[in-house]
Amino acid sequence: MALPRTLSVIGAGQMGIGIALVASLRAKIPVILYDRDPSQISKGLGFMDKLLAKDVSKGKISEDDAKAARARIVSISSTSSSSSSDELNWARELAERGTDMVVEAASERLSIKEGIFRALAESLSKDAVLASNTSSISITKLAGAAVDGLGPGVSRASAEGKSCAGRVVGVHFFNPVPVMKLCEVIPGLQTSEATLERAKAFAVACGKEVTTSKDVPGFVSNALLMPFINEAIMCLESRTATRDDIDKTLRLGMGHPMGPLQLADFIGLDTCLAIQETLYEGTHDSKYRPSILLGRMVDAGWLGKKSGKGFYDY
Ligand SMILES: NC(=O)c1ccc[n+]([C@@H]2O[C@H](COP(=O)([O-])OP(=O)(O)OC[C@H]3O[C@@H](n4cnc5c(N)ncnc54)[C@H](O)[C@@H]3O)[C@@H](O)[C@H]2O)c1
């Protein structure tokens, strides 16, 4: 199965940086990294340099391989202050640079991702694979948004609409991407067999094992993980135990590498809340209601490790 000749990664947060790194270092694919916030790109590339230097110092990769991997990654950022024309500019730029696969790793908000998929479908070549690293949002919905990017004259059920939606797929990498061995691949209702196979081949080339899950809220991974994290936050909220004892229980009693509150900080509390909301709204099942404390932490801007404060201080 052919690998992409040029990959674009949208969103230079913790996941986008990791995906760009494994695509370049392991799959040896040239990568264009785009974020609407230029400071995220400089911060992310600085972090990537540190990761590569650490791998070289531990003898995991050669200095030449690290340099070649870094040289394969270029970045672009917002070229306009107006958000609507901005979207068109970046997507066109990615198209002009020969992008034939995209992995979207922007914030976990449906409206943000729909806007990105509309812009991608409008600008990119008709056979480019449009993948999302979403943790929970419906791939079928994102594929629908991609068709809307073709304009009001194209219905989602037309041949052109189906062909466009068929290129959309979920490729759910795990955090930290260079370390975690799994990629959960999710076909939407419209995803073509060829797109699914291209997505799997890409994940394998990045050094990952692949599982396939149906397009339900949270797929397999977060339908299981998020209720667990949410229950741990509710234990803290109801003072069943202290933060340290909750995490210690799971680490020492169940052999988890980190406790659920520390893991939530590591994922990002805004991302945890967004996933919980998708699970709750997508199922209307009260077992998925997000804890009030999680919402308040996000209101306070305490987003976990990435903001310096969450359940722990960093
Ligand atoms: N954090 C995790 O453990 C984890 C694991 C698997 C999947 N994911 C998923 O990966 C995605 C990214 O998560 P993250 O943890 O890297 O988040 P993050 O907050 O670290 O980064 C998100 C990035 O997206 C950028 N962004 C937002 N809107 C944008 C737009 N319209 N165009 C371009 N860039 C935009 C932001 O500037 C930011 O740099 C989410 O969908 C999340 O659910 C996260």
The ligand as a MOL file (V3000), in Angstrom:
LIG
                    3D

  0  0  0     0  0            999 V3000
M  V30 BEGIN CTAB
M  V30 COUNTS 44 48 0 0 0
M  V30 BEGIN ATOM
M  V30 1 N -3.9200 14.6590 24.7220 0
M  V30 2 C -4.0780 13.3520 24.5020 0
M  V30 3 O -3.6840 12.5130 25.3410 0
M  V30 4 C -4.7150 12.8740 23.2200 0
M  V30 5 C -4.6050 11.5170 22.8690 0
M  V30 6 C -5.1630 11.0830 21.6620 0
M  V30 7 C -5.8490 11.9860 20.8410 0
M  V30 8 N -5.9460 13.2910 21.2230 0 CHG=1
M  V30 9 C -6.6610 14.2140 20.3250 0
M  V30 10 O -5.7030 14.9260 19.5550 0
M  V30 11 C -6.2060 16.2450 19.2610 0
M  V30 12 C -5.2100 17.2750 19.7720 0
M  V30 13 O -5.0220 17.0940 21.1670 0
M  V30 14 P -3.7580 17.7320 21.9170 0
M  V30 15 O -3.6750 17.0630 23.2360 0
M  V30 16 O -2.5710 17.7620 21.0100 0 CHG=-1
M  V30 17 O -4.2980 19.2180 22.1400 0
M  V30 18 P -3.4590 20.5480 22.3930 0
M  V30 19 O -4.3460 21.4550 23.1570 0
M  V30 20 O -2.1100 20.2250 22.9620 0
M  V30 21 O -3.1980 21.1320 20.9180 0
M  V30 22 C -4.2380 21.5140 20.0530 0
M  V30 23 C -3.6320 22.4340 19.0060 0
M  V30 24 O -4.6150 22.7080 18.0020 0
M  V30 25 C -4.4060 24.0450 17.5830 0
M  V30 26 N -5.6250 24.4930 16.8990 0
M  V30 27 C -6.8370 24.7530 17.4370 0
M  V30 28 N -7.6840 25.1290 16.4690 0
M  V30 29 C -7.0020 25.1090 15.2960 0
M  V30 30 C -7.3310 25.4060 13.9530 0
M  V30 31 N -8.5710 25.7980 13.6020 0
M  V30 32 N -6.3860 25.2660 13.0130 0
M  V30 33 C -5.1350 24.8810 13.3500 0
M  V30 34 N -4.7520 24.5840 14.6050 0
M  V30 35 C -5.6830 24.7010 15.5650 0
M  V30 36 C -4.0990 24.7940 18.8710 0
M  V30 37 O -3.4610 26.0340 18.6110 0
M  V30 38 C -3.1840 23.7910 19.5610 0
M  V30 39 O -1.8260 23.9940 19.2150 0
M  V30 40 C -7.5850 16.3270 19.9180 0
M  V30 41 O -8.5620 15.9680 18.9840 0
M  V30 42 C -7.4840 15.2890 21.0310 0
M  V30 43 O -8.7380 14.7790 21.4300 0
M  V30 44 C -5.3810 13.7690 22.3860 0
M  V30 END ATOM
M  V30 BEGIN BOND
M  V30 1 1 1 2
M  V30 2 2 2 3
M  V30 3 1 2 4
M  V30 4 1 4 5
M  V30 5 2 4 44
M  V30 6 2 5 6
M  V30 7 1 6 7
M  V30 8 2 7 8
M  V30 9 1 8 9
M  V30 10 1 8 44
M  V30 11 1 9 10
M  V30 12 1 9 42
M  V30 13 1 10 11
M  V30 14 1 11 12
M  V30 15 1 11 40
M  V30 16 1 12 13
M  V30 17 1 13 14
M  V30 18 2 14 15
M  V30 19 1 14 16
M  V30 20 1 14 17
M  V30 21 1 17 18
M  V30 22 2 18 19
M  V30 23 1 18 20
M  V30 24 1 18 21
M  V30 25 1 21 22
M  V30 26 1 22 23
M  V30 27 1 23 24
M  V30 28 1 23 38
M  V30 29 1 24 25
M  V30 30 1 25 26
M  V30 31 1 25 36
M  V30 32 1 26 27
M  V30 33 1 26 35
M  V30 34 2 27 28
M  V30 35 1 28 29
M  V30 36 1 29 30
M  V30 37 2 29 35
M  V30 38 1 30 31
M  V30 39 2 30 32
M  V30 40 1 32 33
M  V30 41 2 33 34
M  V30 42 1 34 35
M  V30 43 1 36 37
M  V30 44 1 36 38
M  V30 45 1 38 39
M  V30 46 1 40 41
M  V30 47 1 40 42
M  V30 48 1 42 43
M  V30 END BOND
M  V30 END CTAB
M  END
